[in-house]
Amino acid sequence: MPQILIADDHGLVRDTIAAFLGNVDDFEVSVGSDLPEALALLGSELSFDLAILDYNMPGMEGLEGLKQAVAQFPVTKFALMSGVATAEVGKDAMAAGAVGFFPKSLAAGTMVNAVKFVLSGESYMPLDMAMARETAPGKVRYNGLTEREVETLRGLCAGQSNKEIARDLDLQEVTIKLHVKNILAKLGVNNRTQAALRARDDGFS
């Protein structure tokens, strides 16, 4: 059973997220209120698979706390959680070793899916934030994908369903299905999971 640590100084947020994740049969959840407490728990006899750290809690000092935790516990996966941080902070967190960036505005079901996604070995950032990182127009697109196919592939990499991608892009679900079909063909893979893995291995962002 995966062991998850939620560290946040805002008690209501922390306990709500922990309670929801704790209701998922596959998760065992512990909580902390600041970075020192989180590090103490990570160093205890418990073996945590994922630690979700609040960006603004005491001890974090921006991304320095994340870097310290990653360096001190290299086996544990880390995700950054925030209600205010920008896509740029999310990008920097991933560069610092985080496997996920979870806005506190995520719907409960999406949060569970995001946690499962990073536990499976993937990385997670919401599609709208991933799109905000897109480079300047004119750059050659990955493997000849169209702009919409690139956006759809980002959704696949984030573990989103066709329905969720369609909602975020304001498109019909049948259109997303067509985009996925084209993506698989252009990447030479058989399913959406393989597409996400191929994109990750190629450094797609």
Secondary structure as a PSIPRED ss2 file (coil, helix, strand):
# PSIPRED VFORMAT (PSIPRED V4.0)

   1 M C   1.000  0.000  0.000
   2 P C   1.000  0.000  0.000
   3 Q E   0.000  0.000  1.000
   4 I E   0.000  0.000  1.000
   5 L E   0.000  0.000  1.000
   6 I E   0.000  0.000  1.000
   7 A E   0.000  0.000  1.000
   8 D C   1.000  0.000  0.000
   9 D C   1.000  0.000  0.000
  10 H C   1.000  0.000  0.000
  11 G H   0.000  1.000  0.000
  12 L H   0.000  1.000  0.000
  13 V H   0.000  1.000  0.000
  14 R H   0.000  1.000  0.000
  15 D H   0.000  1.000  0.000
  16 T H   0.000  1.000  0.000
  17 I H   0.000  1.000  0.000
  18 A H   0.000  1.000  0.000
  19 A H   0.000  1.000  0.000
  20 F H   0.000  1.000  0.000
  21 L H   0.000  1.000  0.000
  22 G H   0.000  1.000  0.000
  23 N C   1.000  0.000  0.000
  24 V C   1.000  0.000  0.000
  25 D C   1.000  0.000  0.000
  26 D C   1.000  0.000  0.000
  27 F C   1.000  0.000  0.000
  28 E E   0.000  0.000  1.000
  29 V E   0.000  0.000  1.000
  30 S E   0.000  0.000  1.000
  31 V E   0.000  0.000  1.000
  32 G E   0.000  0.000  1.000
  33 S C   1.000  0.000  0.000
  34 D C   1.000  0.000  0.000
  35 L H   0.000  1.000  0.000
  36 P H   0.000  1.000  0.000
  37 E H   0.000  1.000  0.000
  38 A H   0.000  1.000  0.000
  39 L H   0.000  1.000  0.000
  40 A H   0.000  1.000  0.000
  41 L H   0.000  1.000  0.000
  42 L H   0.000  1.000  0.000
  43 G C   1.000  0.000  0.000
  44 S C   1.000  0.000  0.000
  45 E C   1.000  0.000  0.000
  46 L C   1.000  0.000  0.000
  47 S C   1.000  0.000  0.000
  48 F C   1.000  0.000  0.000
  49 D C   1.000  0.000  0.000
  50 L E   0.000  0.000  1.000
  51 A E   0.000  0.000  1.000
  52 I E   0.000  0.000  1.000
  53 L E   0.000  0.000  1.000
  54 D E   0.000  0.000  1.000
  55 Y C   1.000  0.000  0.000
  56 N C   1.000  0.000  0.000
  57 M C   1.000  0.000  0.000
  58 P C   1.000  0.000  0.000
  59 G C   1.000  0.000  0.000
  60 M C   1.000  0.000  0.000
  61 E C   1.000  0.000  0.000
  62 G C   1.000  0.000  0.000
  63 L C   1.000  0.000  0.000
  64 E H   0.000  1.000  0.000
  65 G H   0.000  1.000  0.000
  66 L H   0.000  1.000  0.000
  67 K H   0.000  1.000  0.000
  68 Q H   0.000  1.000  0.000
  69 A H   0.000  1.000  0.000
  70 V H   0.000  1.000  0.000
  71 A H   0.000  1.000  0.000
  72 Q H   0.000  1.000  0.000
  73 F C   1.000  0.000  0.000
  74 P C   1.000  0.000  0.000
  75 V C   1.000  0.000  0.000
  76 T C   1.000  0.000  0.000
  77 K E   0.000  0.000  1.000
  78 F E   0.000  0.000  1.000
  79 A E   0.000  0.000  1.000
  80 L E   0.000  0.000  1.000
  81 M E   0.000  0.000  1.000
  82 S E   0.000  0.000  1.000
  83 G C   1.000  0.000  0.000
  84 V C   1.000  0.000  0.000
  85 A C   1.000  0.000  0.000
  86 T C   1.000  0.000  0.000
  87 A H   0.000  1.000  0.000
  88 E H   0.000  1.000  0.000
  89 V H   0.000  1.000  0.000
  90 G H   0.000  1.000  0.000
  91 K H   0.000  1.000  0.000
  92 D H   0.000  1.000  0.000
  93 A H   0.000  1.000  0.000
  94 M H   0.000  1.000  0.000
  95 A H   0.000  1.000  0.000
  96 A C   1.000  0.000  0.000
  97 G C   1.000  0.000  0.000
  98 A C   1.000  0.000  0.000
  99 V C   1.000  0.000  0.000
 100 G E   0.000  0.000  1.000
 101 F E   0.000  0.000  1.000
 102 F E   0.000  0.000  1.000
 103 P E   0.000  0.000  1.000
 104 K C   1.000  0.000  0.000
 105 S C   1.000  0.000  0.000
 106 L C   1.000  0.000  0.000
 107 A C   1.000  0.000  0.000
 108 A H   0.000  1.000  0.000
 109 G H   0.000  1.000  0.000
 110 T H   0.000  1.000  0.000
 111 M H   0.000  1.000  0.000
 112 V H   0.000  1.000  0.000
 113 N H   0.000  1.000  0.000
 114 A H   0.000  1.000  0.000
 115 V H   0.000  1.000  0.000
 116 K H   0.000  1.000  0.000
 117 F H   0.000  1.000  0.000
 118 V H   0.000  1.000  0.000
 119 L H   0.000  1.000  0.000
 120 S C   1.000  0.000  0.000
 121 G C   1.000  0.000  0.000
 122 E C   1.000  0.000  0.000
 123 S C   1.000  0.000  0.000
 124 Y E   0.000  0.000  1.000
 125 M C   1.000  0.000  0.000
 126 P C   1.000  0.000  0.000
 127 L H   0.000  1.000  0.000
 128 D H   0.000  1.000  0.000
 129 M H   0.000  1.000  0.000
 130 A H   0.000  1.000  0.000
 131 M H   0.000  1.000  0.000
 132 A H   0.000  1.000  0.000
 133 R C   1.000  0.000  0.000
 134 E C   1.000  0.000  0.000
 135 T C   1.000  0.000  0.000
 136 A C   1.000  0.000  0.000
 137 P C   1.000  0.000  0.000
 138 G C   1.000  0.000  0.000
 139 K C   1.000  0.000  0.000
 140 V C   1.000  0.000  0.000
 141 R C   1.000  0.000  0.000
 142 Y H   0.000  1.000  0.000
 143 N H   0.000  1.000  0.000
 144 G H   0.000  1.000  0.000
 145 L C   1.000  0.000  0.000
 146 T C   1.000  0.000  0.000
 147 E H   0.000  1.000  0.000
 148 R H   0.000  1.000  0.000
 149 E H   0.000  1.000  0.000
 150 V H   0.000  1.000  0.000
 151 E H   0.000  1.000  0.000
 152 T H   0.000  1.000  0.000
 153 L H   0.000  1.000  0.000
 154 R H   0.000  1.000  0.000
 155 G H   0.000  1.000  0.000
 156 L H   0.000  1.000  0.000
 157 C H   0.000  1.000  0.000
 158 A C   1.000  0.000  0.000
 159 G C   1.000  0.000  0.000
 160 Q C   1.000  0.000  0.000
 161 S C   1.000  0.000  0.000
 162 N H   0.000  1.000  0.000
 163 K H   0.000  1.000  0.000
 164 E H   0.000  1.000  0.000
 165 I H   0.000  1.000  0.000
 166 A H   0.000  1.000  0.000
 167 R H   0.000  1.000  0.000
 168 D H   0.000  1.000  0.000
 169 L H   0.000  1.000  0.000
 170 D C   1.000  0.000  0.000
 171 L C   1.000  0.000  0.000
 172 Q C   1.000  0.000  0.000
 173 E H   0.000  1.000  0.000
 174 V H   0.000  1.000  0.000
 175 T H   0.000  1.000  0.000
 176 I H   0.000  1.000  0.000
 177 K H   0.000  1.000  0.000
 178 L H   0.000  1.000  0.000
 179 H H   0.000  1.000  0.000
 180 V H   0.000  1.000  0.000
 181 K H   0.000  1.000  0.000
 182 N H   0.000  1.000  0.000
 183 I H   0.000  1.000  0.000
 184 L H   0.000  1.000  0.000
 185 A H   0.000  1.000  0.000
 186 K H   0.000  1.000  0.000
 187 L H   0.000  1.000  0.000
 188 G C   1.000  0.000  0.000
 189 V C   1.000  0.000  0.000
 190 N C   1.000  0.000  0.000
 191 N C   1.000  0.000  0.000
 192 R H   0.000  1.000  0.000
 193 T H   0.000  1.000  0.000
 194 Q H   0.000  1.000  0.000
 195 A H   0.000  1.000  0.000
 196 A H   0.000  1.000  0.000
 197 L H   0.000  1.000  0.000
 198 R H   0.000  1.000  0.000
 199 A H   0.000  1.000  0.000
 200 R H   0.000  1.000  0.000
 201 D H   0.000  1.000  0.000
 202 D C   1.000  0.000  0.000
 203 G C   1.000  0.000  0.000
 204 F C   1.000  0.000  0.000
 205 S C   1.000  0.000  0.000
